[in-house]
Amino acid sequence: MPQRLRTFDADFENKFDQLLNAKRESSVEVSDSVADILHQVEQRGDAALVELTAKFDKLDVAPEGWALPRMKSIRLIWIRPMN
């Protein structure tokens, strides 16, 4: 969560010290999390991507959510370039 610190605030030094001493994820924790995500995607493919995107990005990217209305689909077929 972003924090705004102003050097002219009376409690600046205290808040700055708290920020510097706050716990952050270690590189081991991050590496473990990334390895787990990659393993899930490797094992479960798109299903894992849909689940993880919902978890981390709060987006529903399930295939059902991407359906185009029928008329728009028909228009896309007619206007696509022919090779």
C-alpha positions as CSV (number, residue, x, y, z in Angstrom):
1,M,0.0,0.0,0.0
2,P,1.5,3.4,-1.0
3,Q,2.3,5.8,1.8
4,R,2.8,9.5,1.5
5,L,5.4,10.9,3.8
6,R,6.1,14.6,4.1
7,T,9.3,15.8,5.6
8,F,7.6,18.8,7.2
9,D,5.1,16.6,9.2
10,A,5.8,16.4,12.9
11,D,5.8,12.6,12.9
12,F,7.9,12.2,9.7
13,E,10.9,10.6,11.3
14,N,8.8,8.1,13.2
15,K,6.8,7.1,10.1
16,F,10.0,7.0,8.0
17,D,11.7,4.7,10.6
18,Q,8.6,2.4,10.6
19,L,8.7,2.3,6.8
20,L,12.4,1.3,6.7
21,N,11.9,-1.4,9.4
22,A,8.7,-2.9,8.0
23,K,8.8,-6.6,7.0
24,R,9.1,-7.2,3.3
25,E,9.0,-10.4,1.4
26,S,12.3,-12.1,1.2
27,S,13.6,-13.2,-2.2
28,V,13.2,-16.8,-1.0
29,E,9.5,-16.2,-0.3
30,V,9.0,-14.6,-3.7
31,S,11.0,-17.3,-5.5
32,D,8.9,-20.0,-3.8
33,S,5.6,-18.2,-4.8
34,V,6.7,-17.9,-8.4
35,A,7.8,-21.5,-8.5
36,D,4.4,-22.6,-7.2
37,I,2.6,-20.5,-9.8
38,L,4.7,-21.8,-12.6
39,H,4.2,-25.4,-11.4
40,Q,0.4,-24.9,-11.3
41,V,0.3,-23.5,-14.8
42,E,2.5,-26.3,-16.1
43,Q,0.3,-28.9,-14.5
44,R,-3.1,-27.4,-15.1
45,G,-2.7,-25.0,-18.0
46,D,-5.4,-22.6,-18.8
47,A,-7.5,-23.6,-15.7
48,A,-4.6,-22.5,-13.5
49,L,-4.3,-19.2,-15.4
50,V,-8.0,-18.4,-15.0
51,E,-7.8,-19.2,-11.3
52,L,-4.6,-17.3,-10.6
53,T,-5.8,-14.3,-12.5
54,A,-9.0,-14.2,-10.5
55,K,-6.9,-14.5,-7.3
56,F,-4.2,-12.0,-7.9
57,D,-5.8,-9.6,-10.4
58,K,-9.4,-9.9,-9.4
59,L,-10.4,-10.5,-13.1
60,D,-12.6,-13.2,-14.5
61,V,-10.9,-14.4,-17.6
62,A,-12.9,-17.7,-17.9
63,P,-13.7,-18.4,-21.5
64,E,-17.4,-17.9,-20.8
65,G,-16.7,-14.3,-20.0
66,W,-15.2,-13.6,-23.4
67,A,-18.1,-14.6,-25.6
68,L,-19.0,-12.0,-28.3
69,P,-22.6,-11.2,-29.2
70,R,-23.6,-13.2,-32.2
71,M,-24.0,-10.2,-34.5
72,K,-20.6,-8.8,-33.6
73,S,-19.1,-12.3,-34.4
74,I,-20.7,-12.3,-37.8
75,R,-19.4,-8.8,-38.6
76,L,-15.9,-9.8,-37.6
77,I,-16.0,-12.7,-39.9
78,W,-17.1,-10.5,-42.8
79,I,-14.6,-7.7,-42.2
80,R,-11.4,-9.7,-41.6
81,P,-8.8,-9.5,-44.3
82,M,-8.6,-12.4,-46.7
83,N,-5.1,-13.8,-47.3
